[in-house]
Amino acid sequence: MASTRTLAFEIGTEEIPAFDLKNATVQLPGLMAEALDAVRVPHGDVIVYSSPRRLIAVVDAVADQTEALDEVFRGPSAKIAFDADGNPTKAAIGFARGKGLGVDALERREVDGVEYVFASRHVDAQRTAELLPGVLRGVIEGISWPKSCRWGTTREVFTRPVRWIVALLDDEVVPVEFAGLTAGNLTWGHRFLAPGPHEVPTADELVSVVEAACVVPSQEAREERIRAGVAAAEAATGYRAELPAKTLTEVVNLSEFPTVMMGSFDEEFLRVPEEIIVDAMLMHQRYFPLYDGDGKLTNKFIIVSNGDPAQEAVIVDGNERVVAARLYDAKFFYDEDLKRPLEAYVERLDEVVFQETLGTMRAKTDRVARLAALLVEQAQVADDVAADVARAALLAKADLVTNAVIEFTSVQGVMGSYYAAAAGESPRVARAIAEHYRPRFAGDAVPSDEVGRLVALADKLDTICGLFAVGQAPTGSSDPFALRRAALGIIAILETGLPVSLSRAVDDALAVYAEAGLDFDVAAVRAQVIEFFTTREKVLLREEGAAADAIDAVLATGVAEPMVLAARVRALESARAAEADTFEDLAVAFARANNLRDPEAGTACDPSLFTAEEAALAEAVDAAEASVAAALAADDYAAALAQLAALRAPIDAFFEATMIMDEDLALRANRLRLLNRFVGVFASLADFGLMSKK
């Protein structure tokens, strides 16, 4: 067995953006393994390390040389490869050239009585060290980045300028060249604590040299270090820190040697709405707020520093000055905004474009208010609820032109609720303004009451219908306006039991656009929007565990309401799970009846021609028609299924005793009409024939 060595490869750069670094760390193991496999270099595991200024891959058990390779390729048949005189044809010449051989090197062999030409090729083993410069350069070029840059006079690109490269096969330097650099055995440490250069004697020592240079070269280790520091701060203060996953990931990948410190700000700023303070700290400065035992925001916050821990006092003071400046701005904006009632900002919404063709946010506000009124009429809510819906719809977007939201965009809606309360609006209106963007993502809460739900529904539906009307529907994986997320939000709101028909709401939304003068094909857009919602509901049901045949069976009846689709599918799945044999037998019986029926024969049966089994089936169908219709009217799909299940015995007896296609044409026609009636009872609920196929 060939001897093996360790390969260590480091790409040293300017600071890489946090989420780009995380993505590259995921890519690198596969890229390295694939690059080595492509040149047939046997190797062991690939372990990746990273920090904001470096990507490291360490590969163990890298063979000193590649494996020798003997390859045999079968080409065209001899009849095609050679002409009648035995001369090679273009087929033979092309086959040989493709394998790097001359035609004379081709061999003839018989396979299953047919003679073919074969090419044999031997590839000698090569020294791994000779292949690695090209392999490792390919790895650098193979990393995918959202954005890349050029620097200096080189043509190569990378996410940030590359400043050094380390490439070692044990103690042998691999001379990788990239962007005017040649790899060596020198690495650089923490910018301030141990900049370097630092010599790396062997590949096995690269990570330890980097660690000795005050760099924590592992995302997991940096996160653990941060969490330990936060836990110590919590223990010292008795407070609790909030560590949102996205911000924590960013902070982990912003520092090479993270140190947790604690700062504070003037308690006067706590008079500013909590959300704007948290936004200033989390979103703008990447500080973590601290809360007391009652969940109230305190004036303490966590700093994750990449500086010298010995200079903690200076670092904390600098960060406190930054926070103070941000909070002074926030307080100033908040106080200035309060000088006018929220309604005064509505007219200024003409300054904000919603969408080029659909107009401004002021125009959107008018449409949402009109659509909300139609939804209120449909839902038949109380007068006081209707009044609050109208008021919230008018004011929902007004805070978009306030100073605070212009500066701190993530608090839109929330600031509007504060301004509404300050202006004397009802608590329900203020809450609806804060919540009308919900649900913003999967798992997010829906608005907490009818007012917020109706305003949110109107807002999201206006956006979806408008963008579909102007040809901006999602395509493939592209959804720049997050319409799929908006549709899922609407479905989540309807799941709360809001008494609104989505089809009617879509009609109302499109009518509002038509009244506003937008020119579009109403019928075509309506069909697209309904299909869009149906597709979203299908995806949700499949994720929930519903079978595809149950979904297709309900859709076959022409259902266009997501809530009706969901309820029927769930009822079908529940019934099938509870009584699998009965359900399957019923589905098979339906499929048999459906295959034999003749729709053109009608459903008017002659009872005088019935046998006992036919009379029993007719009586059962009569009872089921009425009870199923009543159950469907009450949206009680479980009861409807129970009534259909009662048809199993009479239909089984009917098929057992009856020759459907009797030679007596009158009897045959009468029996087909009876089957038509039987199938018709099922048709309003689901196409059971689709569920009987294994």
C-alpha positions in Angstrom: 0.0 0.0 0.0 1.3 3.4 -0.9 2.4 5.7 1.9 0.1 8.6 2.9 0.6 12.1 4.1 -1.5 15.0 5.4 -2.6 17.9 3.1 -3.3 21.3 4.7 -4.6 24.1 2.5 -5.4 27.6 3.7 -6.8 30.6 1.7 -6.2 33.8 3.6 -8.3 36.8 2.7 -9.7 40.1 3.7 -12.7 39.8 6.0 -15.4 37.6 4.3 -19.1 38.5 4.8 -20.5 36.4 7.5 -23.2 34.4 5.7 -21.0 34.0 2.6 -18.3 32.4 4.9 -20.9 30.0 6.4 -21.9 28.9 2.9 -18.4 28.5 1.7 -17.6 26.4 4.8 -20.4 24.0 3.7 -19.1 23.8 0.1 -15.4 23.3 0.8 -15.4 19.6 2.0 -17.2 18.4 -1.1 -15.1 20.5 -3.5 -11.9 19.3 -2.0 -13.0 15.6 -2.1 -14.3 15.9 -5.6 -11.1 17.6 -6.9 -8.9 14.8 -5.4 -11.2 12.1 -6.7 -11.2 13.6 -10.2 -7.4 13.0 -10.5 -7.7 9.6 -8.7 -5.8 10.6 -5.5 -6.8 8.3 -2.7 -7.5 10.2 0.5 -9.2 10.2 3.9 -11.6 12.6 5.5 -11.7 16.3 4.7 -12.0 18.6 7.7 -12.8 22.2 7.2 -12.0 25.2 9.5 -12.8 28.8 9.0 -12.6 32.3 10.4 -13.6 35.7 8.8 -10.1 35.9 7.2 -9.5 32.3 6.2 -10.8 29.0 4.8 -8.8 25.9 5.8 -9.2 22.3 4.5 -7.1 19.5 6.1 -7.2 16.1 4.4 -5.7 13.1 6.1 -4.3 9.9 4.5 -3.5 11.5 1.1 -1.7 8.9 -1.0 1.8 9.8 -2.3 0.7 8.8 -5.8 -2.4 8.1 -7.8 -3.5 4.6 -8.7 -2.4 3.2 -12.0 -5.3 2.7 -14.3 -6.0 0.2 -17.0 -9.1 1.1 -19.0 -10.9 -0.9 -21.8 -13.5 0.8 -24.0 -15.9 -0.9 -26.4 -16.4 1.0 -29.6 -18.5 0.4 -32.7 -19.0 -3.0 -34.3 -16.3 -4.1 -36.7 -18.7 -3.9 -39.6 -19.1 -0.1 -38.9 -15.5 0.5 -37.9 -14.0 -1.0 -41.1 -15.1 -1.0 -44.7 -15.3 -4.0 -47.1 -11.6 -3.7 -47.8 -10.6 -3.6 -44.1 -9.8 0.1 -44.1 -10.8 2.0 -41.0 -13.9 4.2 -41.4 -14.5 7.6 -39.8 -16.2 5.9 -36.9 -13.0 3.9 -36.1 -10.8 6.9 -36.5 -13.0 9.1 -34.3 -13.3 6.4 -31.6 -9.5 5.9 -31.5 -8.8 9.7 -31.5 -11.2 10.1 -28.6 -9.2 7.7 -26.5 -5.9 9.2 -27.4 -4.8 6.3 -29.5 -4.0 5.5 -33.1 -6.2 3.3 -35.2 -3.6 0.6 -35.3 -3.9 0.2 -31.5 -7.6 -0.9 -31.8 -8.4 -4.5 -31.1 -11.2 -6.7 -32.4 -13.1 -8.8 -29.9 -16.3 -10.9 -30.2 -19.1 -10.2 -27.8 -22.3 -12.4 -28.0 -21.5 -13.3 -31.5 -20.9 -9.8 -32.7 -17.4 -8.5 -33.4 -16.5 -5.0 -31.9 -13.5 -2.8 -31.8 -11.9 -2.1 -28.4 -9.4 0.4 -27.2 -7.2 -0.4 -24.2 -5.4 2.4 -22.3 -2.9 2.3 -19.5 -2.5 5.3 -17.3 0.7 5.3 -15.1 0.5 6.3 -11.5 1.5 9.9 -10.9 3.0 11.7 -7.9 0.3 13.5 -6.0 2.6 16.4 -5.3 2.8 17.1 -9.0 -1.0 17.2 -9.4 -1.9 19.3 -6.3 -1.1 22.8 -7.6 -3.7 22.4 -10.3 -6.1 20.6 -8.0 -5.9 23.3 -5.3 -6.2 26.2 -7.7 -9.3 24.5 -9.0 -10.7 24.3 -5.5 -10.2 28.1 -5.0 -11.9 28.8 -8.3 -14.7 26.3 -7.6 -16.1 28.0 -4.5 -19.4 29.7 -5.4 -19.9 33.2 -4.0 -23.0 35.5 -4.2 -20.6 38.3 -5.3 -16.9 38.3 -6.3 -14.4 41.0 -6.9 -11.1 41.6 -8.7 -8.1 43.4 -7.1 -4.8 44.7 -8.1 -3.8 43.9 -11.7 -4.9 40.2 -11.7 -7.9 38.8 -13.5 -8.8 36.2 -10.9 -11.9 36.8 -8.8 -12.8 35.8 -5.2 -15.3 37.1 -2.7 -12.6 39.3 -1.1 -8.9 39.9 -2.0 -6.7 36.8 -1.3 -3.7 37.8 0.8 -1.9 34.6 1.4 -2.0 30.8 0.6 -0.7 28.0 2.7 -0.4 24.6 1.0 1.5 21.7 2.6 1.8 18.0 1.9 3.3 17.1 5.3 6.3 19.4 5.3 6.5 19.8 1.5 5.2 23.1 0.1 2.8 22.8 -2.8 3.4 25.7 -5.1 -0.2 26.7 -5.8 -0.5 29.9 -7.8 -3.5 32.3 -7.7 -3.9 36.0 -8.2 -0.2 36.7 -8.3 0.4 34.7 -5.1 2.4 31.5 -4.7 1.5 29.2 -1.7 4.1 28.9 1.0 4.2 27.8 4.7 3.5 31.2 6.3 0.1 32.1 7.8 -1.2 35.2 9.5 -2.9 35.4 12.8 -5.4 37.8 14.5 -5.0 41.3 13.1 -4.3 42.9 16.4 -3.3 40.2 18.9 -0.8 38.1 16.8 -0.7 39.4 13.2 2.4 37.3 12.1 3.6 36.0 9.8 3.8 32.6 11.5 5.6 29.6 10.1 3.8 26.4 9.7 6.3 23.5 10.0 4.0 20.7 8.7 0.5 20.2 7.5 -0.6 18.6 10.8 0.4 21.8 12.6 -1.5 24.4 10.6 -4.5 24.5 12.8 -2.5 24.6 16.0 -0.3 27.4 14.6 -3.5 29.4 13.7 -4.9 28.8 17.2 -1.7 29.9 18.8 -2.0 33.1 16.7 -5.2 34.0 18.6 -7.6 32.7 16.0 -10.5 30.3 16.8 -10.7 28.5 13.5 -14.1 26.9 14.0 -17.6 28.3 13.8 -18.8 25.8 16.4 -15.9 26.7 18.8 -16.5 30.5 18.3 -20.3 30.0 19.0 -19.5 28.0 22.1 -17.1 30.7 23.3 -19.8 33.4 22.8 -22.5 31.4 24.5 -20.2 30.8 27.5 -19.5 34.5 27.8 -23.2 35.4 27.5 -24.0 32.8 30.2 -21.4 34.4 32.5 -22.9 37.8 31.9 -26.4 36.5 32.6 -25.1 34.9 35.8 -23.4 38.2 36.9 -26.5 40.4 36.3 -29.4 38.1 36.8 -30.7 39.2 33.4 -31.5 37.1 30.3 -30.0 37.7 26.8 -31.8 37.3 23.6 -29.7 35.6 20.9 -31.6 35.5 17.6 -30.2 32.7 15.4 -29.5 34.9 12.4 -27.7 37.6 14.4 -25.8 35.0 16.3 -24.6 33.3 13.1 -23.5 36.7 11.8 -21.6 37.6 15.0 -19.9 34.2 15.1 -18.5 34.9 11.6 -17.5 38.5 12.2 -14.8 37.8 14.8 -11.7 35.5 14.9 -11.2 35.7 18.6 -14.6 36.6 20.1 -14.8 38.1 23.6 -18.0 38.8 25.3 -18.3 42.2 27.1 -21.2 44.1 28.6 -22.2 47.7 28.0 -25.0 50.0 29.1 -26.9 53.0 27.9 -28.8 55.8 29.7 -32.1 54.6 31.2 -33.8 57.7 29.7 -33.8 55.8 26.3 -36.0 53.1 27.8 -38.9 55.6 27.2 -38.4 54.9 23.5 -40.5 51.9 22.2 -38.6 48.7 23.0 -38.7 47.5 19.4 -36.8 50.4 18.1 -34.1 50.1 20.7 -33.7 46.4 20.0 -33.6 47.1 16.2 -30.9 49.7 16.8 -28.8 47.2 18.8 -29.5 43.9 17.0 -29.9 44.9 13.4 -27.6 47.8 13.2 -24.8 47.1 15.7 -25.1 43.3 16.3 -25.4 43.7 20.1 -27.6 41.4 22.2 -30.1 43.0 24.5 -30.6 41.9 28.1 -34.0 41.5 29.8 -35.0 41.4 33.4 -36.9 38.6 35.2 -40.2 40.1 34.0 -39.1 40.1 30.4 -38.7 43.9 30.3 -35.8 45.4 28.3 -32.9 46.7 30.5 -30.3 49.3 29.7 -27.6 46.6 29.6 -26.4 44.8 26.4 -23.9 42.2 25.2 -21.0 43.2 23.0 -19.0 40.5 21.1 -15.6 42.0 20.4 -12.9 41.0 18.1 -10.4 43.3 19.9 -7.9 42.9 22.6 -9.6 41.7 25.8 -7.0 43.6 27.8 -8.5 46.8 26.4 -12.1 45.9 27.5 -12.8 49.3 29.1 -11.8 51.2 25.9 -13.8 48.8 23.7 -16.9 49.0 25.9 -16.7 52.8 26.0 -16.5 53.0 22.3 -19.5 50.7 21.7 -21.5 52.6 24.3 -20.8 55.8 22.4 -22.1 54.2 19.2 -25.2 52.9 21.0 -25.9 56.3 22.5 -25.7 58.0 19.1 -28.1 55.5 17.6 -30.5 55.8 20.5 -30.3 59.6 20.5 -31.4 59.4 16.8 -34.2 57.0 17.6 -35.5 59.1 20.5 -35.3 62.3 18.3 -37.2 60.6 15.5 -39.8 59.1 17.8 -40.4 62.4 19.5 -40.7 64.2 16.2 -43.1 61.7 14.8 -45.4 62.0 17.8 -45.9 65.7 17.0 -48.4 64.8 14.4 -51.3 62.2 14.6 -50.7 59.0 12.6 -53.5 59.9 10.1 -51.6 63.0 9.0 -49.0 60.7 7.4 -51.5 58.9 5.2 -51.4 61.6 2.4 -47.6 61.4 2.4 -47.8 57.8 1.2 -48.0 59.2 -2.3 -44.2 59.7 -1.8 -43.6 55.9 -1.7 -44.0 53.7 -4.8 -45.6 50.4 -4.2 -45.1 49.1 -7.7 -44.5 51.0 -11.0 -47.8 50.0 -12.6 -49.8 49.7 -9.5 -49.0 53.1 -8.1 -48.1 54.4 -4.7 -48.6 53.2 -1.2 -51.4 55.8 -1.0 -53.2 54.0 -3.9 -52.6 50.7 -2.2 -54.0 52.0 1.0 -57.2 53.1 -0.8 -57.5 49.6 -2.4 -56.9 47.8 0.9 -59.5 49.9 2.6 -62.0 49.1 -0.1 -61.2 45.4 -0.1 -61.3 45.3 3.7 -64.8 46.7 3.6 -65.9 43.9 1.2 -64.3 41.3 3.4 -66.1 42.7 6.4 -69.4 42.4 4.5 -68.6 38.8 3.6 -67.5 37.9 7.1 -70.6 39.6 8.6 -68.7 40.9 11.6 -70.1 43.2 14.3 -70.4 46.9 13.6 -67.7 47.9 16.1 -65.3 45.3 14.5 -66.2 46.7 11.0 -65.4 50.2 12.1 -62.0 49.2 13.6 -61.2 47.3 10.4 -61.9 50.4 8.3 -59.7 52.6 10.5 -56.8 50.1 10.7 -56.8 49.6 6.9 -56.6 53.4 6.4 -53.7 53.7 8.9 -51.8 50.5 8.4 -49.1 51.8 6.1 -49.0 55.4 7.4 -45.8 54.8 9.5 -43.8 54.0 6.3 -43.2 57.8 5.9 -42.3 58.5 9.6 -38.8 59.3 10.5 -38.4 56.3 12.8 -39.4 53.7 10.2 -37.3 55.4 7.4 -34.3 55.0 9.7 -35.2 51.7 11.3 -37.2 49.8 8.6 -37.7 46.6 10.4 -40.1 48.2 12.9 -42.7 49.2 10.3 -46.1 48.4 11.6 -44.9 48.3 15.2 -44.1 52.0 15.2 -47.5 52.7 13.6 -49.2 50.9 16.5 -47.4 53.2 19.0 -48.3 56.3 17.0 -51.9 55.1 16.7 -52.2 54.6 20.5 -50.6 58.0 21.1 -53.2 59.6 18.8 -56.1 58.0 20.7 -56.9 55.2 18.3 -58.6 52.1 19.9 -56.3 49.4 21.2 -57.7 47.0 18.6 -56.8 49.4 15.7 -53.3 49.9 17.1 -52.8 46.2 17.5 -54.0 45.5 14.0 -51.6 48.0 12.6 -48.7 46.2 14.4 -49.9 42.8 13.3 -51.1 43.2 9.8 -47.8 42.1 8.3 -48.2 38.7 10.0 -47.6 35.9 9.4 -44.3 37.1 7.9 -42.7 33.6 7.7 -43.4 29.9 8.3 -44.4 29.4 11.9 -45.0 33.1 12.6 -48.2 33.9 14.5 -51.2 35.2 12.7 -52.9 38.4 13.8 -54.5 37.9 17.2 -58.1 39.1 16.4 -60.6 39.5 13.6 -59.6 43.1 12.9 -55.9 42.3 12.3 -56.8 39.2 10.3 -59.1 41.0 8.0 -56.7 43.9 7.4 -53.8 41.4 6.9 -55.9 39.4 4.4 -56.8 42.5 2.5 -53.3 43.7 2.3 -51.7 40.4 1.2 -54.5 39.7 -1.3 -54.2 43.1 -2.9 -50.5 42.5 -3.4 -50.9 39.1 -4.9 -53.8 40.0 -7.2 -52.2 43.2 -8.3 -48.8 41.7 -9.2 -50.5 38.8 -11.0 -52.5 41.3 -13.0 -49.4 43.1 -14.2 -47.6 39.9 -15.1 -45.3 39.8 -12.0 -46.3 36.3 -10.8 -43.5 34.1 -9.4 -41.7 32.0 -11.9 -39.8 28.8 -11.0 -37.5 29.6 -8.0 -37.8 33.4 -8.6 -40.3 35.2 -6.3 -38.9 38.7 -5.8 -42.1 40.0 -4.2 -42.5 37.0 -1.8 -45.9 36.2 -3.2 -45.7 32.6 -2.1 -45.0 33.7 1.4 -48.0 36.0 1.2 -50.2 33.2 0.0 -49.1 30.9 2.8 -49.9 33.8 5.2 -53.4 34.1 3.8 -54.0 30.4 4.1 -52.7 30.5 7.7 -55.2 33.3 8.5 -58.1 31.4 6.9 -57.1 28.3 8.9 -58.1 30.3 12.1 -61.7 29.9 10.9 -62.2 33.4 9.5 -65.6 33.1 7.7 -64.3 34.3 4.3 -64.5 32.6 0.9 -61.1 33.0 -0.8 -62.6 32.7 -4.3 -65.1 35.6 -3.5 -62.3 37.6 -1.9 -60.1 37.2 -5.1 -63.1 38.3 -7.2 -63.5 41.4 -4.9 -59.8 42.2 -5.1 -59.7 42.0 -8.9 -62.9 44.1 -9.1 -61.2 46.8 -6.9 -58.3 46.9 -9.4 -60.7 47.1 -12.3 -62.6 49.9 -10.7 -59.2 51.7 -10.2 -58.7 51.6 -13.9 -56.1 48.8 -14.2 -56.4 47.1 -17.6 -56.0 43.3 -17.5 -57.8 40.0 -18.4 -59.9 39.5 -15.3 -60.9 35.9 -16.0 -57.3 34.8 -16.9 -55.8 36.5 -13.8 -58.5 35.0 -11.6 -57.7 31.5 -12.9 -54.0 32.0 -12.3 -54.5 33.3 -8.7 -56.9 30.5 -7.7 -54.4 27.9 -9.2 -51.6 29.7 -7.3 -53.4 29.3 -3.9 -54.4 25.7 -4.8 -50.8 24.8 -5.4 -49.7 26.3 -2.1 -52.4 24.4 -0.3 -51.4 21.1 -2.0 -47.8 21.7 -0.9 -48.9 22.3 2.7 -51.1 19.2 2.7 -48.2 17.0 1.3 -45.9 18.4 4.0 -48.6 17.6 6.5 -48.5 14.0 5.4 -51.5 13.8 3.1 -51.4 11.3 0.3 -51.3 12.6 -3.3 -54.3 10.5 -4.3 -56.5 12.0 -1.6 -55.5 15.5 -2.7 -56.2 14.7 -6.4 -59.5 13.0 -5.6 -60.8 16.2 -3.9 -59.4 18.5 -6.6 -61.1 16.4 -9.3 -64.5 17.8 -8.0 -63.4 21.3 -8.9 -62.8 22.6 -5.4 -61.2 26.1 -5.5 -61.3 27.0 -1.8 -58.1 26.1 0.1 -60.0 25.5 3.4 -62.5 23.2 1.7 -59.7 21.3 0.0 -57.8 20.9 3.3 -60.9 19.9 5.3 -62.0 17.3 2.7 -58.5 15.8 2.3 -58.0 15.5 6.1 -61.4 13.9 6.4 -60.6 11.4 3.7 -57.2 10.6 5.2 -58.8 10.2 8.6 -61.4 7.9 7.4 -58.9 5.8 5.4 -56.7 5.5 8.5 -59.6 4.6 10.8 -61.2 2.0 8.6 -58.7 1.2 5.9 -60.4 -2.0 4.6 -63.9 -0.5 4.4 -62.6 2.7 2.8 -60.6 0.7 0.2 -63.6 -1.5 -0.6 -65.8 1.5 -1.0 -63.3 3.2 -3.3 -63.1 0.0 -5.4 -66.9 -0.2 -5.6 -67.1 3.4 -6.7 -64.4 2.8 -9.4 -66.4 -0.2 -10.7 -69.6 1.7 -10.7 -67.9 4.7 -12.3 -66.4 2.6 -15.1 -69.8 1.0 -15.9 -72.1 4.0 -15.7 -73.4 5.8 -18.7 -73.9 9.6 -18.0 -76.1 9.9 -21.1 -78.6 7.5 -19.7 -79.6 9.9 -17.0 -80.7 9.1 -13.4 -84.5 8.6 -13.7 -85.0 5.0 -12.7 -88.1 2.8 -13.0 -88.7 1.2 -9.5 -91.0 -1.4 -11.1 -88.0 -3.0 -12.7 -85.9 -3.3 -9.5 -84.8 -6.5 -8.0 -84.6 -6.7 -4.2 -80.9 -5.7 -4.3 -81.6 -2.9 -6.7 -84.4 -1.6 -4.5 -82.2 -1.7 -1.4 -79.4 0.2 -3.2 -81.9 2.8 -4.5 -83.3 3.3 -1.0 -79.8 3.7 0.4 -78.8 6.2 -2.4 -82.0 8.2 -1.6 -81.0 8.4 2.1 -77.4 9.2 1.3 -78.2 12.0 -1.1 -80.1 13.9 1.5 -77.7 13.3 4.4 -74.5 13.9 2.4 -75.9 17.2 1.0 -76.8 18.3 4.5 -73.3 17.3 5.8 -71.6 19.2 3.0 -73.7 22.3 3.6 -72.5 22.2 7.2 -68.9 21.5 6.1 -69.1 18.3 8.1 -67.0 16.1 5.8 -66.5 13.4 8.3 -70.3 12.9 8.6 -70.6 12.9 4.8 -68.0 10.2 4.6 -69.8 8.2 7.2 -73.0 8.4 5.1 -71.1 7.2 2.0 -69.6 4.3 3.9 -73.2 3.1 4.6 -73.5 2.5 0.9 -70.9 -0.2 1.0 -73.2 -3.1 1.9 -76.0 -2.4 -0.6 -73.5 -1.7 -3.5 -71.7 -5.0 -2.7 -75.0 -6.9 -2.7 -76.0 -5.2 -5.9 -72.9 -6.2 -7.8 -73.0 -9.7 -6.4 -76.6 -10.4 -7.5 -76.9 -8.2 -10.7 -75.9 -8.6 -14.3 -75.5 -4.9 -15.2 -75.2 -5.4 -19.0 -78.3 -7.5 -19.2 -79.6 -8.6 -22.7 -82.9 -6.9 -21.8 -82.1 -3.3 -22.9 -84.7 -1.9 -20.5 -83.2 -3.6 -17.5 -79.7 -2.6 -18.6 -80.6 1.0 -19.0 -82.4 1.1 -15.6 -79.4 -0.4 -13.9 -77.0 2.1 -15.5 -79.3 4.9 -14.3 -79.1 3.5 -10.8 -75.3 3.4 -11.0 -75.3 7.0 -12.3 -77.2 8.0 -9.1 -74.8 6.0 -6.9 -71.8 7.7 -8.5 -73.5 11.1 -8.3 -73.7 10.9 -4.5 -69.9 10.6 -4.3 -69.1 13.2 -6.9 -69.7 16.2 -4.7 -67.1 15.1 -2.2 -64.3 13.4 -4.0 -63.4 11.2 -7.0 -63.0 8.0 -5.1 -61.9 6.2 -8.2 -58.5 8.0 -8.0 -58.1 6.6 -4.5 -58.7 3.0 -5.4 -55.6 2.6 -7.6 -52.6 1.0 -5.9 
